[in-house]
Amino acid sequence: MTSPETGNAPKPDHNDARRPRRALRRGTLAALAVVAGGTAVLTACGHGGSGVAGAEKAAATSSPTSTPSSTPASTTATTQAREDAKAVDQAKQASAAKITITPKSGSTGVAVSKTAKVTVTGGKLTSVTMKAVSSGHTVAGTISADGRTWQPKASLGYGLQFKVSATAKDSQGRQATAQSTFATKAQSGSFVGYFTPEDGSTVGVGMPVSIKFSKAISTADRAAVQSGISVQSSSGQQVVGHWFSSTRLDLRPQSYWQAGSHVTLGLHLKGVKGAPGVYGVQNKTVSFDVGRSQVSTVDAQTHMMTVVRDGQVIRTVPVSAGGTGHTTYNGQMVIEEKDLSTRMNGATVGFTDSDGKGEYDIPDVPHAMRLSDSGTFIHGNYWSDKSVFGTTNTSHGCIGLSDTKGGKDDTTDAAWFYDNSLIGDVVTVVNSPDKTIQPDNGLNGWNMSWSQWVAGSAV
């Protein structure tokens, strides 16, 4: 999600200004949470999440007599227990350093002064970087003499989005990392739109334009606001907007973008009324390119993923999807962020041992790519036996690919898929006993029919 950049101040990733998520499904490894700025950001190892909590409940929808695998249920349970035990072992290797970034990832309307802060317990900060995402401008800041805190030296700008990345080490030299993306409040009486994808980026064919508004847009004013936003493609595809909420408008064509097309987004909102006493301040044009077409299909029954690029199968990859009781959502899911390494800690969703520490704390889950706001990831897995990939579903909602610790082996399936994937590529899951993912859970509006999509337009 990109900052609005109103023109008088310096322009999150997947990839998402990261949004806060909530745990809904109990599980083990798959119900871990990424530690991002102190906020529980579910991995796919559990369902839940922003904007869809009411629609997507904790329990898996598989029948009590079915399994997503042809493997006997007793064998699957034994394998699952073994893999969970291996995940528990990772907690012993985790850094004692615990980083907290304030504001929480996904926060909006943040005050511009004396708000941003990074703290650590059980270690010392080694580096902190804070950038205004739209411009890439680095915000100056200082780590305290004791290495426990970091703060920016000056107030932040209004209506901007910032990304913070922090690293710390404990007394044994074990490293911990954390990230947070948040947005500062717009000036009084105004609203701005934070948009994704980023200006100048190259994305996959499934990438919608998604706009988050800093203030709620009233029902009566949505037509005017939507009319002030234009999306045009060199492919000539018709683009229609859909309001998921008073603060979120997504725009997409009827089918995926044509590969190689150039898309231009115009935000002509200056002076446009968004609500009583609230007016837009943006007049901005940005663009992005659509790369090659890549759509990958994960079959939860065969435990295989087929990667199709520009209409040709380029690789078939063995996977391990969500096991019985913790199944993976079906449906078309868009890669919304990529992280070479991500920490997954059970404590952030309440899975703790008697000592209060996380039952699972894997500091270095490699090649992680987010598929939903509620925590569905496709990621590397180095702790499981290689035999599970292509034969058994052992995760608690994520899609696991064979990998090595540290993710440094470029020959692994996980490394190959990560290196060959773009933000905006589509991963479709079929033949899982779970429900279809909700369209507003991530950038996954493709799970709506075109008539349903158009019905959500205000113009």
N, C-alpha and C positions, 0 to 999 in steps of 0.2 A: 504494500500500500504506500503510495507516494504522497508526500506533503503537497498541499495546494499551491504553495508559493504564490503569494499575492503580488509579488513584484517589487516589494520594498524591503524584503528581508531574505537572508540566505535560505533548496528542494529537498511499509518497512519493507524491507526485503520482500521473499516469499512468502518476496514471499511474505507477505502479511505484516503489516504491523501486527505483531502477535496479539491475539485476542485472549481474554481470560476464558478458561474452560473449567467445567466442574465434573467431578467424578460421578458417574451414575452406575456403572457396572462393576461389580466386584470381580476380581480376578487375581492372578499372580503376575507373572512377568508381563503379560500384555496389558495389565492395568497399571503399569508404572506411569510416572508423569515426568515430562521434561522439566527440568529446573530452569526457568527463564525469568529472571528478575524477581525471584521469590514467589512467583505465581504458579499454581498448579496448572500446567498445560498438558493435558492428557496425551499420552502416546496412544497408538492404536492398540493398545493393548487394553482398551476399554471403550465403551461408548458413553456419550454424554454431550454436553456442550452448549455453546452460546447460540441463542436464538432458536434452539430446537429441543431444549430440555423437556418441554411439555410433550413433545411429539415422540421422542425417542427414550424409551424407558430402559431400566437397568437390565432386565432379564432378556436373555437371548430368546429368539423365537423358534428355535429348533424343537422338534418333538422329542419327548423323552426316550423314544425308541430308536431315533435315527442318529447317525453320525455322519459328518461330512466326509468321511473317509471309508474306503472299502476295507480298511484294517479292522479286525475285531475290536469291540469296545474295550475289552480287558487289556488288550495289547496297547491300545491308544492311551488308556489311563496310566498304564505303567510307564510308557514313554513320556507322557506329560509330567508325571511325578519326577522322573529322572531329569528332564530338562529344567524343571522348576528348581530342583536341588542345585543344579549347576549355576542357575541365575543367583541363587542365594549366596553361593561362594564368591560371587563378584563383589558383594558388600564388604568383604574383608579387605578388598583391594582399593576401596574408594578413599578419596581424600577426606581428611577430617575438616578441611576448609569448607565453610558453607557461606556462599555469597548471597546477599540480598540487594536487589536493585529497586530503588524507589524513584518514580512511581512503578506500579505493577505493569507488566507487559500488557499492551492493549488498552491502557488508560487513555481517555480523551478529556479535554477540558481541564488540563493540568495548569496550575498556576505557573507563571513565568519566573517567579523568584523563590529562592530558598525551598525548592521542592525536590529537585533531582539529587540523588545521593546513592552511593554504593558503600556497603559495609560488609565486613567479613568476620566470622568467628572461627576459631580453630585454625587460623593461618594468617597469612599476610597477602595483601594485594600486590601483584607484580606488574600489572598493566591495566589501564582503563582507557577505553576510547569511546568518545561520544561524538556523533556526527549528525548534522541536519541532512536528512536523507535526500531532499530535493536538490541541494546544491553540492553536497559532499563536504561542506565546510566543517572542519573539526572544532569542537567546542573546547576551549582551554579549561583545564582543571588541574587539581593538585591532590596527590596521595599524601595523607597525613604522615608525620614522622614515625608513628608506630605501625604504619602499614594497614591500619584497620578501616580507614574511611577514605572516600574520594568525593569531592564536590566540584561543580563548575565554578569558575572564578567570577562569572557575571550572570545577570539575569538572561533568560532565554527569550527568543522572539515569539510574538503572538501568531497563532494559527499555523504552527509548523510541526513537523513530525521529526522525532529524533530516535536514533538507534544507539544503544549502549552495549558495549561488549567488555566483559571484565574477566580477568584471570587472577587466580591466587594459588598459593602453595601452602601445604601444611608443614609441620616440623620434619617430616620424612621426605619432603620434596615432591609429594604427590600433588598433581595439579587439579584444580577445579575451574570450571568456566561457567559463565552465565551471560544471558543476553536479555535485553528488553527493548521494545519499541513502543513509544507513547507519543501523544500529541498534546501540544499546549492549547489552551483555550483561544478562541477567536476574540477579537475585541468586542466590547459590549455592543449589543444591537446588531451583530453581524454573524454570518455563518460562512463556512468554507467546506469544500469537499476534498477528502483524502482519497486518492485514486490508485488503483493498480490495474494494469502493469505499469512499470516505471517508464518514464520518457527515455526513448532511445534503446529500449531493451528488445531482445529477440525472444519470442515465446512460442509455445506449442499451439497447435490448432484448436485446443479446447479452452484457451484462456479468455474468459469474459472480461469486459471492463466492469470493475466493481468500484462503486463510490460510496464512501462512508461520510455522512455529514456531521459537522461538529455540533449542530443543534437539530432537534426534531423538526421535520418539515410538516406543516399542517396539511390535512387532507385537501383543504380548499386551495392550497398553494402548490400542490405537487405537479399539476399540469404546467404551470408557469416555470417551475424549476426544471422539470424534465425537458421542456421546450428550449431552455437555455443551454442544454447539453446536446452536442452532436457527435456521432461516431460514424465515420465514413471509411470505407475500405476500397482499395484499388481493385478488388475483386468484383465490386458492384453489388455485393450482398446487402440485402435489407437488414438493418439492425433495429431491434426493438428493446425498450427498457421494461424492467419488471421491478416493482417496489416490493421488497421483502419485509420492510418495516419503515417507520417514519424516518429512520436514519440510514437506510441502505437501499441503493438503486443499482441493479446490475443491468448491463446491456450486452446483447449477443445476437448473432444471426440465427436463422432457423436450424442450420446444420453447422458443423465445425467450420472455422475459417478456412479458406482455400490456402494451401501451402504457398509460401512466397509472396503473400499479399502484404501491403503496407496500410496500416490503419492510423487514422488521425482522430484524436479526441479534442473537442473544443468545449471549454468550460466558460460560457459567456453569461456569467451570473451576477456581474456587478450591477447593483441596484435592483435585482430581482427579489421580490418579497418571498421569504420562506415560511414566515409565521408572523403573527401580529407583532410589529415593532422590530422584526429581524429581517435583515436584507443581506444579499450576497455581496462579496467584495472581489470576486475573481473574474479576470478576463485573461484566459490562458489557453494556449494550444500546445498539445504535446502529441507525440506519435510513437508507434512501435512497429516492429516487423514480425511477421509470422514465419517461422522457419519451416523445415520439412514437416511432413505429417507423420506423427508416430502415435499409434494407439496400441496399448498392450492389454491383453485379455488374460486374467487370472482365473483358471478353472479350479474351484475349491474341491472338486471331486477327484480330478486327475492329479492335482497338486503340481500343475504346470502353468507357466506363463508364456504366452506366445506374443512376441514383439513384432509388430507389423509397421514397416516404414515405407511410405509412399506406395502402399498397396502390396508390398512384398514382405514375406516373412524373413526377418534377418536373424532371429535367434529364438530358441525355445529354452526356457529357463526353469529348472525345478525349484519349487517354493514350498513353504510350510505356512498355511493360513491358519485362521482361528479354529481351535478345537471345539469339541462338544461343550456346550454351555457358555462359550465365549467366542462365538462365531463372528466372521467378518461380514460386514455389510455387503450386499449386492449393489450393483449399479455403476454408473459412470462417475469416476472421481478424477479431479484435476490436481496435478501436482502444484501445490501452492507455496512450498518452500523447500529448500535443500540445505542440509547441514552435513558437513563431512564427518562430524562427530557430535553426539548429543548425550547428555547425561540423563538417565532415567532412574528416578528415585521413588520407591514405593511410599515413603513417608509423606510425600506431597499429596497423596490421595488416601492417607489414613492407614496404610498397611505397615504397621510397626511391630517390632519385637518388644519384649518386656523392658528392654533398656531404652525404649523410645526411638531407636534408630530404625530406618527403613528396612523392611524384610528383604527388599531388593534395592541395590544401589549400584547400577552399572554406569561407571563414569564415562565410558567411551563407546557407546553404541555407534557403530560406523555407518556411513552412507545412508543417512536418514532423510526421507522425503515425505513431507506431510500431505495427506490426502483428505483430511477433514479437520474441522475445528474441534471436534469432540475427541480427537486423538488417534485416528487411523493413520498409520504410517506404513510405508514399504521401506524396509531397512535391512542392513547387513546384520547377520547373526553369527558370531564366532564361538559361542558357548555351547551350541547344540552339536550333537553327533552329525556328521555329514550325511549319515544314512536317512535322516528325517526328511531332507529336502527331496521332494518328488515322490514321497511315499506316505507321509503322515502329517496331519494338521496338528500342531502343538502350541501355537501361540494363543493369546487371549484377545485376538482381534486384529493384530497387525499381520502384514505379509512379510515373512522372513526369507531372505536370500543368503546363501552360503557366503561366509566372509572370514577374514582372519583378524585377530586382535590387532588393533591399531589401524586396520584398513589400508595397510601399505602395499598389499599384494594386488597389482593391477589385473591379475589373471582371474580373480574370483568373479563369480556371477554378480555379486552385489556391486563391486567396483565397476564392472563393465556397464551395468544398468545405470548407475549413478552418472558415470562419465558420458553416457549416451542419452541422457534425459534432459529436457528443458522444463523450466517452470511453464506450466500450461499444457504439458503433455497429458494424455488421458490414460488412466489405468481403470479398466472395467473388470469388475468381479462378477462371475456367474457361478451358478450351481452351489451357492452357499445356502444353508437352511435358514439364514437370517433374512430380515426385511431389506427393502431397498432404502438406501441412504436418503435422508431428507434433502431436498434441493438447496436449502439455505445453510446446510451444515458444510461449510467450506464453500468452494467455488463450483458447486455441483448442480447448477441449475439445468444441466442437460437431462436430468432425470424428470423434468417436466415435459409434457407434450407441448407442441407449439401453441395450441389453442389455450392451454393453461398459462403459458408464458405471456402471450399477448393480452390475456385477460387482466394481468397485473400491471399493465401500462396505464398511465394517467392521461395520455394524449391519443 
